[in-house]
Amino acid sequence: MSYSDFTLDRVRRSFNLTISDKVDIFSSILELELPPLLLEIIQENIPLALASNTEKSRSEMIIAPILIAVRKYLNYQVSLFSGIDFTVDPSQGLNGNCDFLISRSPELLIVSAPVVTIVEAKKENINAGLGQCVAEMIAAKLFNEREGNNIQTIYGTVTTGTNWKFLKLVGQVVEIDLSEYYINNIGKIVGILSSILTE
């Protein structure tokens, strides 16, 4: 078993979680003004990514540039990992590769303080990716506890590149924002990601 095998119900039962769906958890976070280069890259890449319509094209052409821009906006004080093995506890199914992982540490060679997990929605089905995302969030929480990192809240997002849904794990409660954020409001997406990394 690995992260991708978890459904939302399975991860809830396996880790005794409470799932709380809410609307507009992140609505108070301000939209950021984006650098012209990011806007140009995204405007250029979106038609290409949507035309080929593969997870790989969306990942490389939309998701990665947004995450790199967040890292730059935060003065390179966070690190970004793509497609890495993040095996934390295979006995509980907390093993496998993460699409993206953001750490609250500038260290680029070693994952040291994971705080955001990002799952690419398979077949553009965001809800189907929620279980995998929550499993990765649980793994990040366990990892931080073992490393002595005092990180109380772990965040996650499931995205198609053009649609983004955010989650929050505090203790045994997973809050899922029922709102989705869209690429035509990219300043809000970057604002949310930047805010949760600096709280």
C-alpha positions in Angstrom: 0.0 0.0 0.0 1.1 3.6 -0.7 -0.2 7.1 -0.5 -2.0 6.8 -3.8 -4.0 3.8 -2.5 -5.8 5.9 0.1 -9.3 7.1 -0.4 -10.7 9.8 1.9 -12.8 7.3 3.8 -9.9 4.8 4.1 -7.5 7.5 5.4 -10.1 8.7 7.8 -10.7 5.2 9.3 -7.0 4.2 9.2 -5.8 7.2 11.2 -9.0 8.0 13.3 -9.4 11.4 11.7 -12.3 13.8 11.8 -13.1 15.3 8.4 -14.6 18.8 8.5 -15.7 20.3 5.2 -15.9 24.1 5.3 -16.4 26.9 2.8 -13.9 29.7 2.3 -11.3 28.7 4.9 -8.8 30.8 3.0 -11.1 33.6 1.9 -9.4 36.2 4.2 -6.0 35.7 2.6 -5.2 38.5 0.2 -4.4 38.1 -3.5 -0.8 38.8 -4.3 0.4 41.0 -7.2 2.4 38.7 -9.3 5.6 39.4 -11.2 5.1 40.0 -14.9 7.4 37.1 -15.8 5.2 34.5 -13.9 2.1 35.9 -15.6 3.7 35.7 -19.0 4.9 32.1 -18.3 1.5 30.9 -17.1 -0.3 32.6 -20.0 2.1 31.0 -22.4 2.0 27.6 -20.8 -1.7 27.1 -20.1 -2.8 26.6 -23.7 0.0 24.1 -24.2 -0.7 22.2 -21.0 -4.5 22.0 -21.7 -4.0 21.0 -25.3 -1.9 18.0 -24.5 -4.0 17.5 -21.3 -1.7 15.1 -19.5 -0.8 15.2 -15.8 2.9 15.6 -16.8 2.2 18.7 -18.9 0.0 20.3 -16.3 2.7 19.5 -13.6 5.6 20.9 -15.6 3.9 23.9 -17.3 1.5 25.1 -14.7 2.0 23.7 -11.2 5.8 23.9 -11.0 6.2 27.5 -12.2 3.6 28.6 -9.6 5.5 26.8 -6.8 8.8 28.1 -7.9 7.3 31.6 -7.9 6.1 31.1 -4.3 9.6 30.1 -3.3 11.1 33.2 -4.9 8.4 35.4 -3.3 9.4 34.0 0.1 13.1 34.9 -0.6 14.1 31.2 -1.1 13.5 30.5 2.6 11.4 27.4 1.7 12.4 24.4 -0.4 10.5 22.6 -3.1 10.7 18.9 -3.9 9.1 17.2 -6.9 8.5 13.5 -7.3 10.6 12.5 -4.3 10.3 9.3 -2.3 8.8 10.3 1.0 8.6 7.0 2.9 7.7 7.7 6.5 6.0 4.5 7.8 5.5 1.7 5.3 3.6 -0.4 7.9 0.8 2.2 7.8 0.9 2.7 4.0 2.7 6.0 4.4 5.2 5.5 1.6 5.7 6.3 -2.0 6.4 9.4 -4.0 4.9 12.8 -3.5 4.1 14.9 -6.5 5.3 18.0 -4.7 6.4 18.7 -1.2 7.2 22.1 0.3 9.4 22.3 3.3 9.7 25.3 5.7 13.5 25.1 5.4 15.8 26.5 2.7 17.7 23.1 2.6 17.4 21.8 -0.9 19.1 18.4 -0.7 17.2 16.9 2.3 13.6 17.1 3.3 13.7 18.6 6.9 10.5 20.4 7.7 7.6 19.4 5.4 4.6 21.6 5.7 2.7 21.4 2.4 1.9 18.4 0.3 0.6 18.8 -3.2 -1.1 16.1 -5.2 -1.8 16.3 -8.9 -5.4 15.2 -9.5 -5.5 12.1 -11.5 -7.8 12.3 -14.5 -8.7 15.9 -13.4 -10.7 14.5 -10.5 -9.8 16.6 -7.5 -12.0 14.8 -5.0 -10.4 11.4 -5.9 -7.0 12.9 -4.8 -8.1 14.0 -1.4 -7.3 10.6 0.3 -3.8 10.6 -1.1 -3.3 14.2 0.0 -4.4 13.6 3.5 -2.2 10.5 3.8 0.8 12.6 2.7 -0.2 15.2 5.3 -0.3 12.6 8.0 3.1 11.4 6.9 4.5 15.0 7.0 3.0 15.4 10.6 4.7 12.1 11.7 8.0 13.1 10.1 8.0 16.5 11.9 7.2 14.9 15.2 10.1 12.5 14.8 12.4 15.3 13.8 11.4 17.5 16.7 9.9 20.1 14.4 7.3 22.2 16.2 4.9 22.5 13.2 1.4 22.3 14.5 -0.5 22.6 11.1 0.1 20.7 7.9 -1.4 21.9 4.7 -2.3 20.1 1.5 -3.6 20.9 -1.9 -5.0 18.8 -4.7 -4.8 20.5 -8.1 -5.3 19.9 -11.8 -3.1 23.0 -12.4 -6.1 25.1 -13.3 -8.2 24.2 -10.2 -6.8 24.2 -6.6 -8.4 22.8 -3.5 -6.8 23.4 -0.1 -6.8 21.3 3.1 -5.5 21.8 6.6 -4.6 19.2 9.3 -4.5 20.2 12.9 -4.2 17.3 15.4 -6.7 14.7 14.2 -8.9 17.1 12.3 -8.7 17.6 8.6 -10.4 20.7 7.3 -11.2 20.6 3.6 -12.1 23.9 1.9 -15.1 23.2 -0.3 -14.2 26.2 -2.4 -11.9 25.7 -5.3 -9.5 28.4 -6.6 -9.0 28.8 -10.3 -6.0 29.7 -12.4 -7.6 32.9 -13.6 -7.1 34.1 -10.0 -3.6 33.0 -9.7 -2.7 35.8 -7.3 -5.1 34.3 -4.8 -3.5 30.8 -5.2 0.0 32.2 -4.7 -1.3 34.3 -1.8 -2.7 31.2 0.0 0.5 29.2 -0.6 2.7 32.1 0.6 0.5 32.7 3.7 0.4 29.2 4.9 4.2 28.9 4.5 4.9 32.0 6.7 2.2 31.6 9.4 
